[in-house]
Structure formats: structure tokens, C-alpha cells
Amino acid sequence: MNKPELAARIKQAAYLEGDFVLSSGRRSKYYFDKYLFTTKPELLGAVARLVAEMLPGETARIAGAELGAVPLAAAVSLQTRLPFVIVKKQTKDYGTSKPIEGVLEPGDKVTLVEDIITTAGQCIKAANALKAAGADVIRIIGIIDRQEGGAENIRQAGFDYEPLFVKADLGV
């Protein structure tokens, strides 16, 4: 599936209109429901193939923040055969109490995959958690960038960023 066809299929599957509160706290008249495309194998697989082409060559590990980006990171991992880690939103008071699940070695070059980028607050938090664990976050790839300041915020935080799609690519 080529990129324009995938954009159309994602919009058809996941674009909703109404009154929504986003994770950033902003209100929006539209919403991209990531679960409506990441739970469809044909769309998830197509996204993973395109993201795999965007990875810097030195990427040693993929990362995804829980919960929404985990299927994306897993799919890209399967596509590339690179291991992935999960960045938790908060550490639990039981089990291993780790902020990052999976094997992450100091100095690992990591590409963080994020689902929907609005202001990128959660994405930057995940990237900083990876840095605090000793990783070198070499790129952040957003699947859909709502073009509401997230790209600028990511770059101001000191990270390289590239979206797979911006909202205009999906006809929004």
C-alpha cells in the first residue's frame, strides 16, 4: 500500500468529528482514534513498513510509550527485527517498578515511535525518560501530526523529529 492510499485508509478508519478533549487538554472538533487503525493488521502493517523506511540507519532499538504507541513499536520491531522497549507513563509500586520495560543498554541509539502528535507533551516525557535511562534518542517519528505545535515543541526539547503524516496528508 503506498503512502497516499494508506493516508486515505487511515482517515476512513480513524477520523471522527464531534467535540473531543485531547490528552493535551485542548478541545477539538475532530479526533484521530489511533486504536481504529492500530488494531487493523493491514493498516498497522502498512504503517510499520513505512516507518521502517524512516528509521535512521544507526537505530539499535525502537521505543513506544504505553499504551497507544506499543502496537506501533511492536509492529516496527517485527518489520525490522530490531528489539523494542515500552516507556511507561508512570512507574508501578509493584513488580520491577521500572519506568522502561524491555532491555535498554546505556548508549543504545533509539527511535521513539509516537501515535498522534498534538503538543507532544507525552512524547517529550517518554523521550526524556529514555535519555534518563542512558539511551541516545536519535529520532522521534509521529504517525499523525495534528500540526498544533508538537513538531516545534519536540525540536525545542532537543530531539530530531519526522512525521509519517501531517493532518493535511489525511485531507483534514
Backbone as a printed PyTorch tensor [residue, N CA C, xyz], in Angstrom:
tensor([[[  0.8540,  -1.1720,   0.0000],
         [  0.0000,   0.0000,   0.0000],
         [  0.9010,   1.2360,   0.0000]],

        [[  0.6730,   2.1580,  -0.9240],
         [  1.5020,   3.3550,  -0.9760],
         [  1.0310,   4.3720,   0.0640]],

        [[  1.8350,   5.4030,   0.2650],
         [  1.5690,   6.3710,   1.3270],
         [  0.2410,   7.1180,   1.1540]],

        [[ -0.0860,   7.6340,  -0.0400],
         [ -1.3780,   8.3140,  -0.1940],
         [ -2.5730,   7.3750,   0.0430]],

        [[ -2.4530,   6.1310,  -0.4040],
         [ -3.5380,   5.1680,  -0.1790],
         [ -3.6710,   4.8720,   1.3150]],

        [[ -2.5510,   4.7250,   2.0040],
         [ -2.5850,   4.4730,   3.4440],
         [ -3.1970,   5.6640,   4.1800]],

        [[ -2.8380,   6.8770,   3.7820],
         [ -3.4200,   8.0720,   4.4060],
         [ -4.9420,   8.0510,   4.2850]],

        [[ -5.4280,   7.7390,   3.0960],
         [ -6.8770,   7.6870,   2.8800],
         [ -7.5260,   6.5910,   3.7230]],

        [[ -6.8840,   5.4520,   3.8240],
         [ -7.4260,   4.3370,   4.6060],
         [ -7.4320,   4.6540,   6.1040]],

        [[ -6.3670,   5.3210,   6.5760],
         [ -6.3240,   5.6990,   7.9950],
         [ -7.4170,   6.7180,   8.2930]],

        [[ -7.5820,   7.7020,   7.4180],
         [ -8.6400,   8.6970,   7.6420],
         [ -9.9980,   8.0120,   7.6740]],

        [[-10.2360,   7.1280,   6.7310],
         [-11.5190,   6.4140,   6.6730],
         [-11.7590,   5.6100,   7.9520]],

        [[-10.7180,   4.9980,   8.4750],
         [-10.8500,   4.1410,   9.6550],
         [-10.8990,   4.9150,  10.9670]],

        [[-10.1440,   6.0120,  11.0720],
         [ -9.8820,   6.5780,  12.3940],
         [-10.2710,   8.0380,  12.5980]],

        [[-10.7500,   8.7150,  11.5580],
         [-11.1010,  10.1340,  11.6890],
         [-12.5300,  10.2720,  12.1890]],

        [[-12.6890,  10.9890,  13.2950],
         [-14.0110,  11.2010,  13.8940],
         [-14.2510,  12.7010,  14.0470]],

        [[-15.4970,  13.1050,  13.8810],
         [-15.8670,  14.5000,  14.1180],
         [-16.8030,  14.5680,  15.3040]],

        [[-16.6940,  15.6600,  16.0720],
         [-17.5150,  15.8380,  17.2640],
         [-16.8560,  16.8470,  18.1760]],

        [[-17.0430,  16.6630,  19.4840],
         [-16.4300,  17.5250,  20.4740],
         [-15.5640,  16.6450,  21.3630]],

        [[-14.2450,  16.8070,  21.2590],
         [-13.3090,  15.9240,  21.9460],
         [-12.3420,  16.7210,  22.8150]],

        [[-11.9470,  16.1320,  23.9370],
         [-10.8650,  16.6640,  24.7500],
         [ -9.6550,  15.7860,  24.4680]],

        [[ -8.5490,  16.4070,  24.0500],
         [ -7.3270,  15.6850,  23.7180],
         [ -6.4780,  15.4910,  24.9700]],

        [[ -5.4870,  14.6070,  24.8930],
         [ -4.6190,  14.3600,  26.0510],
         [ -3.8880,  15.6290,  26.4820]],

        [[ -3.7240,  16.5640,  25.5640],
         [ -3.0790,  17.8410,  25.8800],
         [ -4.0010,  18.7450,  26.6930]],

        [[ -5.2830,  18.3630,  26.7800],
         [ -6.2620,  19.1920,  27.4620],
         [ -7.0240,  20.1070,  26.5130]],

        [[ -6.5470,  20.2170,  25.2980],
         [ -7.2230,  21.0490,  24.3030],
         [ -8.5200,  20.3920,  23.8490]],

        [[ -9.4510,  21.2160,  23.3920],
         [-10.6870,  20.7170,  22.7960],
         [-10.5010,  20.7220,  21.2740]],

        [[-11.1570,  19.7800,  20.6280],
         [-11.0420,  19.6840,  19.1770],
         [-12.3570,  19.2210,  18.5800]],

        [[-12.6270,  19.6750,  17.3700],
         [-13.8270,  19.2640,  16.6370],
         [-13.5950,  17.9570,  15.8730]],

        [[-12.3410,  17.4880,  15.8800],
         [-12.0430,  16.2120,  15.2300],
         [-11.0470,  15.4330,  16.0790]],

        [[-10.9870,  14.1290,  15.8080],
         [-10.1550,  13.2330,  16.6030],
         [ -9.6790,  12.1000,  15.7140]],

        [[ -8.4030,  11.7590,  15.8430],
         [ -7.8860,  10.5600,  15.1920],
         [ -7.8300,   9.4760,  16.2630]],

        [[ -8.6860,   8.4790,  16.1550],
         [ -8.7020,   7.3800,  17.1240],
         [ -7.6770,   6.3400,  16.6920]],

        [[ -6.5180,   6.3960,  17.3350],
         [ -5.3980,   5.5230,  16.9550],
         [ -5.7600,   4.0570,  17.0060]],

        [[ -6.6370,   3.6880,  17.9440],
         [ -6.9990,   2.2790,  18.0810],
         [ -7.8070,   1.7740,  16.8850]],

        [[ -8.4360,   2.6730,  16.1600],
         [ -9.2120,   2.2670,  14.9910],
         [ -8.3350,   1.9600,  13.7810]],

        [[ -7.0420,   2.3420,  13.8390],
         [ -6.1440,   1.8780,  12.7760],
         [ -5.0620,   0.9390,  13.2880]],

        [[ -4.6350,   1.0850,  14.5500],
         [ -3.5720,   0.1950,  15.0340],
         [ -4.0780,  -1.2050,  15.3590]],

        [[ -5.3790,  -1.3780,  15.4160],
         [ -5.9320,  -2.7160,  15.6740],
         [ -6.3170,  -3.4370,  14.3890]],

        [[ -6.0630,  -2.8110,  13.2560],
         [ -6.3260,  -3.4360,  11.9530],
         [ -4.9880,  -3.8820,  11.3660]],

        [[ -4.7580,  -5.1870,  11.2590],
         [ -3.4510,  -5.6850,  10.8140],
         [ -2.9680,  -5.0920,   9.4920]],

        [[ -3.8640,  -4.9190,   8.5210],
         [ -3.4170,  -4.4080,   7.2200],
         [ -2.9410,  -2.9580,   7.3310]],

        [[ -3.5800,  -2.1480,   8.1820],
         [ -3.1610,  -0.7590,   8.3510],
         [ -1.9150,  -0.6720,   9.2390]],

        [[ -1.9060,  -1.4240,  10.3240],
         [ -0.7510,  -1.4330,  11.2180],
         [  0.5000,  -1.9160,  10.4740]],

        [[  0.3510,  -2.9590,   9.6880],
         [  1.4830,  -3.4780,   8.9140],
         [  1.9980,  -2.4740,   7.9010]],

        [[  1.0850,  -1.7800,   7.2280],
         [  1.4880,  -0.7730,   6.2360],
         [  2.1950,   0.3970,   6.9130]],

        [[  1.6880,   0.8290,   8.0640],
         [  2.3480,   1.8930,   8.8220],
         [  3.7530,   1.4390,   9.2190]],

        [[  3.8670,   0.2220,   9.7300],
         [  5.1730,  -0.2970,  10.1730],
         [  6.1770,  -0.3320,   9.0240]],

        [[  5.7360,  -0.7230,   7.8380],
         [  6.6480,  -0.7640,   6.6850],
         [  7.1720,   0.6360,   6.3420]],

        [[  6.2830,   1.6260,   6.3570],
         [  6.7120,   2.9920,   6.0350],
         [  7.6030,   3.5740,   7.1340]],

        [[  7.2590,   3.3170,   8.3970],
         [  8.0930,   3.8010,   9.4980],
         [  9.4760,   3.1590,   9.4370]],

        [[  9.5370,   1.8810,   9.0960],
         [ 10.8310,   1.1850,   8.9940],
         [ 11.7450,   1.8920,   7.9900]],

        [[ 11.1720,   2.4340,   6.9190],
         [ 11.9530,   3.1560,   5.9180],
         [ 12.4580,   4.5030,   6.4360]],

        [[ 11.8250,   5.0220,   7.4910],
         [ 12.1860,   6.3270,   8.0480],
         [ 13.2370,   6.2290,   9.1540]],

        [[ 13.5470,   5.0290,   9.5990],
         [ 14.4830,   4.8590,  10.7100],
         [ 15.8940,   5.2580,  10.3020]],

        [[ 16.5730,   6.0200,  11.1530],
         [ 17.9860,   6.2610,  10.8890],
         [ 18.7260,   4.9190,  10.8990]],

        [[ 19.7200,   4.7880,  10.0530],
         [ 20.4410,   3.5240,   9.9250],
         [ 21.0760,   3.0260,  11.1970]],

        [[ 21.4230,   3.9370,  12.0940],
         [ 22.0830,   3.5300,  13.3280],
         [ 21.1230,   3.1260,  14.4390]],

        [[ 19.8240,   3.1180,  14.1560],
         [ 18.8390,   2.7200,  15.1750],
         [ 19.1300,   1.3050,  15.6600]],

        [[ 19.2690,   1.1610,  16.9700],
         [ 19.5060,  -0.1520,  17.5810],
         [ 18.2580,  -0.6790,  18.2730]],

        [[ 17.3400,   0.2230,  18.6060],
         [ 16.1560,  -0.1510,  19.3540],
         [ 15.0140,   0.8010,  19.0080]],

        [[ 13.8160,   0.2630,  19.0120],
         [ 12.5910,   1.0460,  18.8180],
         [ 11.9930,   1.2560,  20.2030]],

        [[ 11.3180,   2.3680,  20.4170],
         [ 10.6150,   2.5990,  21.6790],
         [  9.2190,   3.1030,  21.3780]],

        [[  8.3000,   2.7550,  22.2620],
         [  6.9340,   3.2510,  22.1850],
         [  6.4190,   3.4780,  23.5870]],

        [[  5.7040,   4.5780,  23.7730],
         [  5.1270,   4.8780,  25.0830],
         [  3.8110,   4.1240,  25.2380]],

        [[  3.5750,   3.6490,  26.4660],
         [  2.3090,   2.9690,  26.7030],
         [  1.1780,   3.9750,  26.5960]],

        [[  0.0870,   3.6240,  26.2190],
         [ -0.4280,   2.3920,  25.6800],
         [ -0.5060,   2.4740,  24.1540]],

        [[ -0.8230,   3.6450,  23.6650],
         [ -1.1160,   3.7900,  22.2440],
         [ -0.0020,   3.4520,  21.2820]],

        [[  1.2370,   3.7420,  21.6490],
         [  2.3530,   3.5190,  20.7230],
         [  2.9360,   2.1150,  20.8070]],

        [[  2.4910,   1.3160,  21.7650],
         [  3.0570,  -0.0310,  21.9240],
         [  2.8130,  -0.9120,  20.6920]],

        [[  1.5840,  -0.9710,  20.1520],
         [  1.4320,  -1.7990,  18.9450],
         [  2.2670,  -1.2920,  17.7770]],

        [[  2.4460,   0.0220,  17.6840],
         [  3.2720,   0.5890,  16.6210],
         [  4.7210,   0.1580,  16.7770]],

        [[  5.2590,   0.2800,  18.0030],
         [  6.6470,  -0.1260,  18.2530],
         [  6.8200,  -1.6140,  17.9950]],

        [[  5.8530,  -2.4190,  18.4260],
         [  5.9420,  -3.8660,  18.2100],
         [  5.9100,  -4.1970,  16.7210]],

        [[  5.0420,  -3.5300,  15.9710],
         [  4.9340,  -3.7980,  14.5340],
         [  6.2150,  -3.3920,  13.8040]],

        [[  6.7860,  -2.2490,  14.1690],
         [  8.0400,  -1.8120,  13.5440],
         [  9.1660,  -2.7740,  13.9220]],

        [[  9.1550,  -3.2450,  15.1610],
         [ 10.1390,  -4.2230,  15.6060],
         [ 10.0530,  -5.5000,  14.7740]],

        [[  8.8530,  -5.9780,  14.5570],
         [  8.6750,  -7.1880,  13.7380],
         [  9.1250,  -6.9570,  12.2960]],

        [[  8.8540,  -5.7640,  11.7890],
         [  9.2260,  -5.4260,  10.4130],
         [ 10.7430,  -5.3570,  10.2390]],

        [[ 11.4360,  -4.7970,  11.2510],
         [ 12.8670,  -4.5260,  11.1330],
         [ 13.7500,  -5.5580,  11.8290]],

        [[ 13.1390,  -6.3640,  12.6860],
         [ 13.8640,  -7.3300,  13.5320],
         [ 14.7050,  -6.6220,  14.5910]],

        [[ 14.4320,  -5.3520,  14.8610],
         [ 15.0920,  -4.6190,  15.9330],
         [ 14.2690,  -4.7820,  17.2120]],

        [[ 14.9140,  -4.9310,  18.3590],
         [ 14.1580,  -5.0450,  19.6040],
         [ 13.4680,  -3.7220,  19.9470]],

        [[ 12.4440,  -3.8110,  20.7960],
         [ 11.7730,  -2.5860,  21.2210],
         [ 11.6070,  -2.5570,  22.7280]],

        [[ 11.3950,  -1.3450,  23.2360],
         [ 11.1250,  -1.1420,  24.6500],
         [  9.8340,  -0.3480,  24.7910]],

        [[  9.2290,  -0.4810,  25.9530],
         [  7.9920,   0.2260,  26.2750],
         [  8.3070,   1.2330,  27.3740]],

        [[  7.9630,   2.4870,  27.1230],
         [  8.1500,   3.5400,  28.1170],
         [  6.8270,   3.6990,  28.8610]],

        [[  6.8630,   3.4650,  30.1590],
         [  5.6450,   3.5630,  30.9740],
         [  5.3050,   5.0180,  31.2670]],

        [[  4.0050,   5.2770,  31.3770],
         [  3.5640,   6.6230,  31.7450],
         [  3.8990,   6.9070,  33.2010]],

        [[  3.7820,   5.8740,  34.0120],
         [  4.1830,   6.0080,  35.4120],
         [  4.6660,   4.6670,  35.9160]],

        [[  5.5890,   4.7260,  36.8370],
         [  6.1600,   3.5090,  37.4040],
         [  5.1820,   2.9270,  38.4130]],

        [[  5.0460,   1.6310,  38.3910],
         [  4.1550,   0.9360,  39.3220],
         [  4.8800,   0.6900,  40.6420]],

        [[  4.1100,   0.5260,  41.6980],
         [  4.6720,   0.2610,  43.0270],
         [  4.8550,  -1.2200,  43.2890]],

        [[  4.7860,  -2.0240,  42.2500],
         [  4.9230,  -3.4710,  42.4190],
         [  5.7540,  -4.0270,  41.2680]],

        [[  6.0680,  -5.2920,  41.3570],
         [  6.8870,  -5.9230,  40.3170],
         [  8.2760,  -5.3160,  40.2790]],

        [[  8.7520,  -5.0260,  39.0930],
         [ 10.1130,  -4.4840,  38.9480],
         [ 10.1720,  -2.9770,  39.1690]],

        [[  9.0210,  -2.3130,  39.1290],
         [  8.9400,  -0.8470,  39.3240],
         [  9.8190,  -0.0750,  38.3410]],

        [[  9.9960,  -0.6060,  37.1320],
         [ 10.8570,   0.0390,  36.1370],
         [ 10.0420,   1.0150,  35.2780]],

        [[ 10.6480,   2.1510,  34.9120],
         [  9.9590,   3.0900,  34.0300],
         [  9.9810,   2.6490,  32.5590]],

        [[ 10.8960,   1.7350,  32.2280],
         [ 11.0260,   1.2440,  30.8510],
         [ 11.0760,  -0.2740,  30.9010]],

        [[ 10.2270,  -0.9050,  30.1020],
         [ 10.1850,  -2.3690,  30.0420],
         [ 10.9070,  -2.8520,  28.7940]],

        [[ 11.6390,  -3.9280,  28.9420],
         [ 12.4570,  -4.4610,  27.8670],
         [ 13.9120,  -4.1390,  28.1730]],

        [[ 14.7920,  -4.5690,  27.2940],
         [ 16.2240,  -4.3680,  27.5160],
         [ 16.6590,  -3.0730,  26.8450]],

        [[ 17.2170,  -2.1810,  27.6520],
         [ 17.7580,  -0.9240,  27.1530],
         [ 19.1370,  -0.7480,  27.7660]],

        [[ 20.1360,  -0.7080,  26.9140],
         [ 21.5200,  -0.5580,  27.3710],
         [ 21.9420,   0.9140,  27.2710]],

        [[ 22.7630,   1.3850,  28.2110],
         [ 23.2750,   2.7520,  28.1010],
         [ 23.9600,   2.9560,  26.7420]],

        [[ 23.6320,   4.0700,  26.1090],
         [ 24.2220,   4.3900,  24.8130],
         [ 23.4510,   3.8470,  23.6210]],

        [[ 22.4280,   3.0060,  23.8690],
         [ 21.6220,   2.4970,  22.7450],
         [ 21.0400,   3.6600,  21.9530]],

        [[ 21.1230,   3.5540,  20.6470],
         [ 20.5370,   4.5520,  19.7640],
         [ 19.0860,   4.1290,  19.4930]],

        [[ 18.1660,   4.9700,  19.9450],
         [ 16.7430,   4.6230,  19.9730],
         [ 15.9480,   5.5670,  19.0880]],

        [[ 15.0130,   4.9990,  18.3430],
         [ 13.9970,   5.7920,  17.6500],
         [ 12.6900,   5.5600,  18.3760]],

        [[ 12.0880,   6.6500,  18.8230],
         [ 10.8120,   6.6150,  19.5330],
         [  9.6810,   6.8010,  18.5360]],

        [[  8.7210,   5.8960,  18.5640],
         [  7.5520,   5.9760,  17.6870],
         [  6.3750,   6.4490,  18.5320]],

        [[  5.6750,   7.4680,  18.0520],
         [  4.5140,   8.0090,  18.7540],
         [  3.3170,   7.9880,  17.8220]],

        [[  2.1350,   7.8310,  18.3830],
         [  0.9410,   7.7050,  17.5580],
         [  0.4500,   9.0460,  17.0110]],

        [[ -0.1730,   9.8520,  17.8500],
         [ -0.7260,  11.1330,  17.4210],
         [  0.0230,  12.2450,  18.1480]],

        [[  0.4890,  13.2310,  17.3940],
         [  1.2220,  14.3590,  17.9640],
         [  0.3340,  15.6000,  17.9210]],

        [[  0.0720,  16.1700,  19.0910],
         [ -0.6350,  17.4520,  19.1600],
         [  0.3550,  18.4760,  19.7060]],

        [[  0.5220,  18.5230,  21.0290],
         [  1.5290,  19.4070,  21.6260],
         [  2.8130,  18.6350,  21.9080]],

        [[  2.7520,  17.3140,  21.8760],
         [  3.8860,  16.4000,  22.0680],
         [  4.3460,  16.2900,  23.5130]],

        [[  3.5330,  16.7130,  24.4510],
         [  3.9180,  16.6450,  25.8570],
         [  4.2640,  15.2380,  26.3170]],

        [[  3.4040,  14.2650,  26.0090],
         [  3.6560,  12.8820,  26.4220],
         [  4.8610,  12.2990,  25.6910]],

        [[  4.9970,  12.6630,  24.4450],
         [  6.1020,  12.1720,  23.6220],
         [  7.4450,  12.6670,  24.1670]],

        [[  7.5090,  13.9320,  24.5070],
         [  8.7410,  14.5080,  25.0600],
         [  9.0450,  13.8770,  26.4110]],

        [[  8.0170,  13.6440,  27.2030],
         [  8.2110,  12.9840,  28.5050],
         [  8.8160,  11.5900,  28.3070]],

        [[  8.3050,  10.8360,  27.3300],
         [  8.8330,   9.4990,  27.0420],
         [ 10.2820,   9.5800,  26.5560]],

        [[ 10.5650,  10.5380,  25.6700],
         [ 11.9370,  10.6950,  25.1570],
         [ 12.8990,  11.0470,  26.2930]],

        [[ 12.4640,  11.8980,  27.2000],
         [ 13.3110,  12.2600,  28.3380],
         [ 13.5210,  11.0790,  29.2800]],

        [[ 12.5260,  10.2240,  29.4330],
         [ 12.6810,   9.0150,  30.2600],
         [ 13.7160,   8.0850,  29.6350]],

        [[ 13.6990,   7.9780,  28.3220],
         [ 14.7030,   7.1650,  27.6310],
         [ 16.1020,   7.7470,  27.8410]],

        [[ 16.2210,   9.0630,  27.7200],
         [ 17.5120,   9.7280,  27.9530],
         [ 17.9920,   9.4990,  29.3810]],

        [[ 17.0780,   9.6200,  30.3340],
         [ 17.4400,   9.4250,  31.7410],
         [ 17.9340,   8.0050,  31.9940]],

        [[ 17.4590,   7.0600,  31.1830],
         [ 17.8860,   5.6600,  31.3060],
         [ 19.1830,   5.3920,  30.5460]],

        [[ 19.7440,   6.4310,  29.9060],
         [ 21.0180,   6.2780,  29.2260],
         [ 20.9420,   6.1080,  27.7260]],

        [[ 19.7440,   6.1390,  27.1570],
         [ 19.5980,   5.9760,  25.7070],
         [ 19.9370,   7.2690,  24.9800]],

        [[ 20.2960,   7.1180,  23.7270],
         [ 20.5060,   8.2450,  22.8240],
         [ 19.3030,   8.2480,  21.8800]],

        [[ 18.3600,   9.1470,  22.1120],
         [ 17.1540,   9.2250,  21.2830],
         [ 17.5370,   9.9700,  20.0100]],

        [[ 17.6580,   9.2110,  18.9160],
         [ 18.1680,   9.8080,  17.6730],
         [ 17.0600,  10.3320,  16.7640]],

        [[ 15.8300,   9.8860,  16.9820],
         [ 14.7110,  10.4190,  16.1980],
         [ 13.4060,  10.0610,  16.8950]],

        [[ 12.4440,  10.9370,  16.7150],
         [ 11.0600,  10.6580,  17.0990],
         [ 10.2630,  10.6600,  15.8060]],

        [[  9.4710,   9.6160,  15.6210],
         [  8.6070,   9.5260,  14.4420],
         [  7.1650,   9.5200,  14.9270]],

        [[  6.4180,  10.5350,  14.5060],
         [  4.9850,  10.6110,  14.8190],
         [  4.1970,  10.0540,  13.6480]],

        [[  3.2040,   9.2560,  13.9340],
         [  2.3990,   8.6920,  12.8430],
         [  1.4920,   9.7570,  12.2390]],

        [[  0.7610,  10.4940,  13.0830],
         [ -0.0750,  11.5930,  12.5940],
         [  0.2430,  12.8360,  13.4090]],

        [[  0.6800,  13.8840,  12.7460],
         [  0.9610,  15.1650,  13.3820],
         [ -0.2310,  16.0790,  13.1100]],

        [[ -0.8930,  16.4980,  14.1760],
         [ -2.0590,  17.3740,  14.0500],
         [ -1.6730,  18.8140,  13.6830]],

        [[ -0.3950,  19.0950,  13.6000],
         [  0.1170,  20.4200,  13.2320],
         [ -0.3860,  21.5040,  14.1930]],

        [[ -0.2510,  21.1990,  15.4930],
         [ -0.6800,  22.1440,  16.5310],
         [  0.4650,  22.4780,  17.4810]],

        [[  1.6900,  22.4940,  16.9660],
         [  2.8240,  22.9080,  17.7640],
         [  3.7120,  21.7890,  18.2660]],

        [[  3.2970,  20.5520,  18.0930],
         [  4.0750,  19.4230,  18.5940],
         [  5.4570,  19.3260,  17.9760]],

        [[  5.5510,  19.5060,  16.6710],
         [  6.8500,  19.4040,  15.9850],
         [  7.8320,  20.4300,  16.5490]],

        [[  7.3550,  21.6460,  16.7230],
         [  8.2090,  22.7000,  17.2720],
         [  8.6250,  22.3650,  18.7030]],

        [[  7.6870,  21.8590,  19.5070],
         [  7.9980,  21.5110,  20.8960],
         [  9.0370,  20.3970,  20.9750]],

        [[  8.9180,  19.4130,  20.1000],
         [  9.8830,  18.3060,  20.0850],
         [ 11.2700,  18.8330,  19.7400]],

        [[ 11.3360,  19.6580,  18.7220],
         [ 12.6370,  20.2030,  18.3030],
         [ 13.2210,  21.1250,  19.3710]],

        [[ 12.3740,  21.9280,  20.0170],
         [ 12.8540,  22.8040,  21.0950],
         [ 13.3750,  21.9890,  22.2800]],

        [[ 12.8310,  20.7810,  22.4640],
         [ 13.2960,  19.9000,  23.5380],
         [ 14.6100,  19.2110,  23.1610]],

        [[ 15.0650,  19.4240,  21.9160],
         [ 16.3650,  18.9050,  21.5050],
         [ 16.3400,  17.5800,  20.7650]],

        [[ 15.1810,  17.1970,  20.2320],
         [ 15.0710,  15.9160,  19.5410],
         [ 14.8140,  16.1170,  18.0510]],

        [[ 15.3500,  15.1940,  17.2500],
         [ 15.0680,  15.1480,  15.8230],
         [ 13.6650,  14.5660,  15.6610]],

        [[ 12.9000,  15.1170,  14.7280],
         [ 11.5070,  14.6860,  14.5810],
         [ 11.1240,  14.6050,  13.1130]],

        [[ 10.3440,  13.5800,  12.8100],
         [  9.8050,  13.4250,  11.4650],
         [  8.4300,  12.7660,  11.5560]],

        [[  7.4070,  13.3810,  10.9920],
         [  6.0900,  12.7400,  10.9830],
         [  5.9370,  11.8380,   9.7530]],

        [[  5.1760,  10.7670,   9.9220],
         [  4.7930,   9.9520,   8.7700],
         [  3.7330,  10.7140,   7.9720]],

        [[  2.7370,  11.2300,   8.6900],
         [  1.6760,  12.0310,   8.0780],
         [  1.4490,  13.2900,   8.9030]],

        [[  1.1060,  14.3760,   8.2310],
         [  0.5500,  15.5400,   8.9040],
         [ -0.9330,  15.5530,   8.5530]],

        [[ -1.7210,  16.2890,   9.3390],
         [ -3.1730,  16.2390,   9.1440],
         [ -3.5670,  16.5600,   7.7090]],

        [[ -2.8400,  17.4480,   7.0570],
         [ -3.1460,  17.8060,   5.6680],
         [ -3.0210,  16.5940,   4.7380]],

        [[ -2.0940,  15.6860,   5.0370],
         [ -1.9240,  14.4670,   4.2220],
         [ -3.1860,  13.6040,   4.2610]],

        [[ -3.9290,  13.7330,   5.3630],
         [ -5.1500,  12.9520,   5.5380],
         [ -6.3780,  13.7360,   5.1000]],

        [[ -6.1580,  14.9020,   4.5070],
         [ -7.2710,  15.6960,   3.9990],
         [ -8.0420,  16.4160,   5.0890]],

        [[ -7.3690,  16.7520,   6.1810],
         [ -8.0250,  17.4550,   7.2850],
         [ -7.4820,  18.8730,   7.3360]]])
